[in-house]
Amino acid sequence: MRLFSSFSGGKESCLALWRAIQGGHRVEYLFTMLNTTGARTRGHGLRRELLEAQAEALGMALLAGRASWKGYEAAFRRAMALLKRRGLEGGVFGDLWLEEHREWVERVCGEVGMKALLPLWGKASEEVLKEFLSEGFSAVIVSLKEGMPQGWLGRPLDASFLEEVRALGIDPCGERGEYHTLVLDGPVFRRRLEILEARPMRHRGMFFLEILDFTVRDKDGRLPHNLRP
């Protein structure tokens, strides 16, 4: 099936994308929703340029909408209708267990004749994080809820991180908003992202890693041909 990926730049959306490709589907677009200025993602607060760099590293086209929370559904429906006209048949989503959101994506996709695939649905959060790591993905924490250890900002996900979230008793995937991630590399990536400069910041009760400079490199560590001096 020809699909788009509902793409946040984080671990669940990347793992769901990988699962869809492994299942024989053809994922042609990454779709993300930006804020009304078009500068940052609506969900994770990432700069648009980071999502564009991820799309480049994945070798996929990025389609970005803009919306306020109030106008989100209408903007999402318009984007789905556009992708439907381009021949796509459905979308792949990284949801785990939030029934309300599953019902929403299935309804909105269905209204324009698209199917919603949720390959991670019903899987335990700890198992999802373990699979993400065992498949060879690389990610760092880019936002934190109030009360989470601020030292986690910029921290890579690894086996020791899993031990830390167990000790704190929080959802291992941060499904209650405890933390969000940016994926830098993985089996579905043709190239990898590298963060060159970043600083912590606080906004509306959340802590963010503001990524000031980054690059896309070939897997062997060299810059892509079009970026080399």
C-alpha positions as CSV (number, residue, x, y, z in Angstrom):
1,M,0.0,0.0,0.0
2,R,1.2,3.5,-0.8
3,L,1.4,5.4,2.5
4,F,2.4,8.6,4.2
5,S,4.0,8.7,7.7
6,S,2.5,10.9,10.4
7,F,5.9,12.2,11.4
8,S,6.9,14.0,14.6
9,G,10.6,13.4,14.3
10,G,10.5,11.2,17.4
11,K,11.0,7.5,18.2
12,E,7.5,6.1,17.8
13,S,6.9,7.7,14.4
14,C,10.3,6.4,13.2
15,L,9.7,2.9,14.5
16,A,6.2,2.8,13.0
17,L,7.6,4.0,9.7
18,W,10.2,1.2,9.8
19,R,7.6,-1.4,10.7
20,A,5.5,-0.3,7.7
21,I,8.4,-0.6,5.3
22,Q,9.3,-4.0,6.7
23,G,5.7,-5.0,6.2
24,G,6.0,-4.4,2.5
25,H,4.3,-1.0,2.3
26,R,5.7,1.9,0.2
27,V,6.0,5.1,2.4
28,E,6.3,8.1,0.0
29,Y,5.7,11.1,2.2
30,L,6.4,12.3,5.7
31,F,3.6,14.5,7.0
32,T,4.0,16.9,9.9
33,M,1.9,19.7,11.3
34,L,3.5,23.0,12.1
35,N,2.3,25.9,14.2
36,T,0.6,28.8,12.6
37,T,3.9,30.6,11.8
38,G,5.3,27.5,10.1
39,A,8.4,27.7,12.2
40,R,8.0,24.7,14.6
41,T,6.3,21.4,14.8
42,R,2.9,21.5,16.6
43,G,3.7,18.5,18.8
44,H,7.4,18.5,19.8
45,G,8.3,22.2,19.1
46,L,11.1,21.2,16.7
47,R,12.3,23.7,14.2
48,R,11.0,23.1,10.7
49,E,14.6,22.8,9.4
50,L,15.2,19.8,11.6
51,L,12.3,17.9,10.1
52,E,13.6,18.9,6.6
53,A,17.0,17.5,7.6
54,Q,15.4,14.3,8.8
55,A,13.5,14.0,5.5
56,E,16.7,14.5,3.6
57,A,18.4,11.8,5.8
58,L,15.6,9.4,5.2
59,G,15.4,10.2,1.5
60,M,11.7,11.0,1.6
61,A,9.5,14.0,0.7
62,L,8.2,16.2,3.6
63,L,4.7,17.7,3.5
64,A,4.1,20.2,6.2
65,G,0.8,21.8,7.2
66,R,0.1,24.8,9.4
67,A,-2.6,25.0,12.0
68,S,-3.7,26.3,15.4
69,W,-5.0,23.6,17.8
70,K,-8.5,24.9,17.0
71,G,-8.0,24.5,13.2
72,Y,-5.9,21.3,13.4
73,E,-8.5,18.8,12.2
74,A,-9.6,20.9,9.2
75,A,-5.9,21.4,8.2
76,F,-5.2,17.7,8.7
77,R,-8.2,16.7,6.5
78,R,-7.0,19.1,3.7
79,A,-3.6,17.5,3.8
80,M,-5.1,14.0,3.7
81,A,-7.2,14.9,0.7
82,L,-4.2,16.3,-1.1
83,L,-2.2,13.0,-0.5
84,K,-5.2,11.0,-1.6
85,R,-5.3,12.9,-4.9
86,R,-1.6,12.0,-5.3
87,G,-2.5,8.4,-5.1
88,L,-1.7,7.5,-1.5
89,E,-4.0,5.0,0.2
90,G,-3.3,5.5,3.9
91,G,-1.1,6.7,6.6
92,V,1.1,5.1,9.3
93,F,0.9,6.4,12.9
94,G,3.0,5.7,15.9
95,D,0.2,5.6,18.6
96,L,0.5,3.0,21.3
97,W,-2.6,3.1,23.5
98,L,-4.5,6.4,23.5
99,E,-7.9,5.2,22.2
100,E,-9.2,8.7,21.7
101,H,-6.4,9.5,19.2
102,R,-6.8,6.2,17.4
103,E,-10.5,6.9,16.9
104,W,-9.6,10.4,15.7
105,V,-7.1,9.3,13.0
106,E,-9.2,6.5,11.8
107,R,-12.2,8.8,11.5
108,V,-10.4,11.7,9.7
109,C,-8.5,9.4,7.4
110,G,-11.7,7.4,6.7
111,E,-13.6,10.6,5.7
112,V,-11.2,11.1,2.8
113,G,-11.0,7.4,1.8
114,M,-7.7,6.7,3.5
115,K,-6.7,3.9,5.9
116,A,-4.9,4.4,9.2
117,L,-2.2,1.9,10.1
118,L,-1.0,1.7,13.7
119,P,1.7,-1.0,13.7
120,L,2.7,-0.3,17.4
121,W,-0.8,-0.3,18.7
122,G,-1.3,-2.2,22.0
123,K,2.4,-2.9,22.5
124,A,3.8,-2.2,25.9
125,S,5.8,1.0,26.2
126,E,8.9,-0.8,27.5
127,E,8.8,-3.3,24.6
128,V,8.6,-0.5,22.1
129,L,11.6,1.3,23.6
130,K,13.5,-2.0,23.7
131,E,12.6,-2.7,20.0
132,F,13.6,0.9,19.1
133,L,17.1,0.4,20.6
134,S,17.6,-3.2,19.4
135,E,16.7,-2.2,15.8
136,G,19.7,0.2,15.9
137,F,17.9,3.6,16.1
138,S,19.7,6.6,17.6
139,A,17.8,9.4,19.4
140,V,18.3,12.2,21.9
141,I,15.8,13.8,24.3
142,V,14.7,17.2,23.2
143,S,11.9,18.1,25.6
144,L,11.0,17.4,29.1
145,K,7.9,17.9,31.3
146,E,8.2,19.8,34.5
147,G,9.5,17.5,37.2
148,M,11.6,15.3,35.0
149,P,15.4,15.3,35.5
150,Q,16.8,18.3,33.6
151,G,20.0,16.5,32.9
152,W,18.1,14.3,30.5
153,L,18.0,17.1,27.9
154,G,20.3,16.0,25.1
155,R,20.7,12.6,26.6
156,P,20.8,9.7,24.1
157,L,18.3,6.8,24.5
158,D,20.1,3.6,25.5
159,A,19.8,0.6,27.9
160,S,20.8,2.7,30.9
161,F,18.1,5.2,30.2
162,L,15.5,2.4,30.3
163,E,16.8,1.5,33.8
164,E,16.4,5.2,34.8
165,V,12.8,5.4,33.7
166,R,12.0,2.1,35.5
167,A,13.4,3.6,38.7
168,L,11.3,6.7,38.4
169,G,8.2,4.8,37.6
170,I,7.3,6.8,34.5
171,D,6.0,5.5,31.2
172,P,9.2,4.2,29.4
173,C,8.1,5.9,26.1
174,G,7.0,9.1,27.8
175,E,3.4,8.6,26.6
176,R,2.1,11.0,29.2
177,G,4.3,13.8,27.8
178,E,7.2,13.2,30.2
179,Y,9.8,13.5,27.4
180,H,10.1,13.7,23.6
181,T,12.9,12.7,21.3
182,L,14.6,13.6,18.0
183,V,15.8,10.6,16.0
184,L,19.2,11.0,14.5
185,D,19.8,7.7,12.7
186,G,18.5,4.2,12.3
187,P,17.9,1.4,9.8
188,V,15.5,3.4,7.7
189,F,17.9,6.4,7.4
190,R,20.2,6.7,4.4
191,R,22.2,9.4,6.2
192,R,22.4,10.5,9.8
193,L,21.9,13.8,11.6
194,E,24.5,15.2,13.9
195,I,23.9,18.0,16.4
196,L,26.7,20.5,16.5
197,E,25.4,23.1,19.0
198,A,22.5,23.2,21.4
199,R,21.3,24.9,24.5
200,P,18.6,24.3,27.1
201,M,15.6,26.6,27.4
202,R,12.3,26.7,29.2
203,H,8.9,27.6,27.8
204,R,5.5,27.3,29.3
205,G,6.5,24.8,31.9
206,M,8.5,22.6,29.6
207,F,12.2,22.3,29.1
208,F,13.5,22.1,25.6
209,L,16.9,21.5,23.9
210,E,17.1,24.3,21.4
211,I,19.2,22.9,18.6
212,L,21.2,25.8,17.1
213,D,23.4,24.0,14.6
214,F,23.3,20.6,13.0
215,T,24.3,18.8,9.8
216,V,23.4,15.7,7.8
217,R,26.3,13.3,7.2
218,D,26.8,10.2,5.2
219,K,26.8,7.0,7.3
220,D,30.6,6.8,7.0
221,G,30.9,10.2,8.7
222,R,31.5,12.3,5.7
223,L,29.4,15.2,4.7
224,P,27.1,14.6,1.7
225,H,28.6,15.6,-1.6
226,N,26.4,18.7,-1.9
227,L,27.6,20.0,1.5
228,R,31.3,19.4,1.3
229,P,33.6,22.4,1.0
